[in-house]
Amino acid sequence: WLDVVIDNLSRGMVWARILPWGYFVTALEWTVFVCTHSSGPKWREAFSHAPWWVQSVMAKGFKTPQGTLVTCGLHVLPLWIYGWQRIEAPFWFGLLGFVVLMAGRLVAFAVELWCIATHIRLLVAEDRK
C-alpha cells in the first residue's frame, strides 16, 4: 500500500500545481484507494466479478494494452500537462499526447467510478443485514 500512497501524494501535488481543480482528481484517487483497500489483502478479488471493461484494465497487473493506456493516463498525463504549459513544442505534439493520455485517464475514471459504486453497494448490502 505504501507505493500507492507515494503515487497518490506525488500525483496529487502535480495535479494541484497545474490546475485549480486538480485537487478533485487526487480526492477521487484517494477515495478509490480507501474503497479498494478496505477489503484488506484480498482487495483484488473484487475485480473477478467486474464488468469485462474493468477486468481488461486490471488483467495481468495492468500489463495489457488497456492497462498500459490507463497507467499512462494516470501517471503521465499530469506531467504532460505540466510540461505542455512550460515547454515550447509544436502544438500538435502537445495536443496529440494530451488526447491519448486523456483517453487513458477517462478510462481510469470509469474504472474508479465502478470501484466506488461497488463499494457503496457492498456497504448498503451489509447495512441491510
FENWO-V154906 format. One record per pair of residues at least 4 apart in sequence whose C-alpha atoms are under 8 Angstrom apart, sorted by the first residue. I is the first residue (numbers start at 1). J is the second residue. Records with the same first field share a line. If there is no record, write none. Layout:
I = J  J
This chain:
1 = 5
2 = 6
3 = 7
4 = 8  33
5 = 9
6 = 10
7 = 11
8 = 12  26  29  30
9 = 13
10 = 14
11 = 15  26  75  78
12 = 16  22  23  25  26
13 = 17
14 = 18  78  79  82
15 = 19  22  23  25  26  78
16 = 20  21  22  23
17 = 22
18 = 22  78  81  82
21 = 25
22 = 26
23 = 27
24 = 28
25 = 29
26 = 30
27 = 31
28 = 32  112
29 = 33  112
30 = 34
31 = 35  116
32 = 36  112  115  116
33 = 37
34 = 38
35 = 39  115  116  119
36 = 43  44  115  119
37 = 41  43
38 = 43
39 = 43
42 = 46
44 = 48
45 = 49
46 = 50
47 = 54  55  58
48 = 55
50 = 54  55
51 = 55
52 = 56
53 = 57
54 = 58  111
55 = 59
56 = 64  66  67
57 = 62  64  66  67  70
58 = 62  67
59 = 63  64  67
60 = 64
61 = 67
62 = 66  67  68  71
63 = 67  68
64 = 68
65 = 69
66 = 70  104
67 = 71
68 = 72
69 = 73  101  103  104
70 = 74  104  105  107  108
71 = 75  76  104
72 = 76  77  101  104  105
73 = 77  100  101  102  103  104  105  106  108
74 = 78  104  105  108
75 = 79
76 = 80  101
77 = 81  98  101  102  105
78 = 82
79 = 83
80 = 84  94  97  98
81 = 85  98
82 = 86
83 = 87
84 = 88  89  94
89 = 93  94
90 = 94
91 = 95
92 = 96
93 = 97
94 = 98
95 = 99
96 = 100
97 = 101
98 = 102
99 = 103
100 = 104
101 = 105
102 = 106
103 = 107
104 = 108
105 = 109
106 = 110
107 = 111
108 = 112
109 = 113
110 = 114
111 = 115
112 = 116
113 = 117
114 = 118
115 = 119
116 = 120
117 = 121
118 = 122
119 = 123
120 = 124
121 = 125
122 = 126
123 = 127
124 = 128
125 = 129
